[in-house]
Amino acid sequence: MQNVFTCKRCGHCCHGSGGIILMRKDVARLAAHFSMEAPAFLAAYAEEKAGRERLRCSDDGYCIFYDHGLKGCGAHEARPDVCRAWPFFAGNLLDETSFDMVAVDCRGILREAGHEAFRDAGLAYVREHALGRGREDGEDLPGALRFAMVAGGGAGNDGTGGDDGNGA
C-alpha cells in the first residue's frame, strides 16, 4: 500500500480549540504512562466539556502534552486514540473536498496520492490499530473515530461491520 502520510513534526495537529476527547482506555493508558491513578490524571491534565473528558490545552493553544523542544508529544507512546488516528479522521476520509482541506493544513499528507489512496490507507491503518473501537459499557466514540460514514468503511464504527455507535 502506498505511503500517503509522513509526520513532519510541525505540531499543527496538536494546536487549536476543541480539545482531544478522551475515552476510558485513553485515560487508563495515559495514567499508567505517568504512574498515576486515573482520577489524579484527570485532575491534572483533563477538563470536562459537554459531559466528556478532554485533554487541556496550554496557554499557547497547544495540547498540554505538546513539547516544543521535542517538536512532538511528550506522551507519544501513550497518546489517545484520536491522536493515533491523525490524519485519518473519519471526516478527512469522506471525499475529495475533505481530503483537499486536510492536505492544505497537514504538510505530511502526500497530496499526489489522491483521495482514494488516502482513504484506503486510512481505513487500513485504523483497522490495523483498532482505532474505531472502544465503546465498552456504551461509551460513545469521538466523531473523528466514527468510520461507518466513510465509503468502504463498512457498517461498523471501526470500518469492519457491526454497531455504528448510534444505536442504528
C-alpha positions, 0 to 999 in steps of 0.5 A: 500500500502506498505511503500517503502520510509522513509526520513532519513534526510541525505540531499543527495537529496538536494546536487549536480549540476543541480539545482531544476527547478522551475515552476510558482506555485513553485515560487508563493508558495515559495514567499508567504512562505517568504512574498515576491513578486515573482520577489524579490524571484527570485532575491534572491534565483533563477538563470536562466539556459537554459531559466528556473528558478532554485533554487541556490545552496550554496557554499557547493553544497547544495540547498540554502534552505538546513539547516544543523542544521535542517538536512532538508529544511528550506522551507519544507512546501513550497518546489517545486514540484520536491522536493515533488516528491523525490524519485519518479522521473519519471526516478527512476520509469522506471525499475529495473536498475533505481530503483537499482541506486536510492536505492544505493544513497537514504538510505530511499528507502526500497530496499526489496520492489522491483521495482514494489512496488516502482513504484506503490507507486510512481505513487500513491503518485504523483497522490495523490499530483498532482505532474505531473501537472502544465503546465498552459499557456504551461509551460513545466514540469521538466523531473523528473515530466514527468510520461507518460514514466513510465509503468502504468503511463498512457498517461498523464504527471501526470500518469492519461491520457491526454497531455504528455507535448510534444505536442504528 
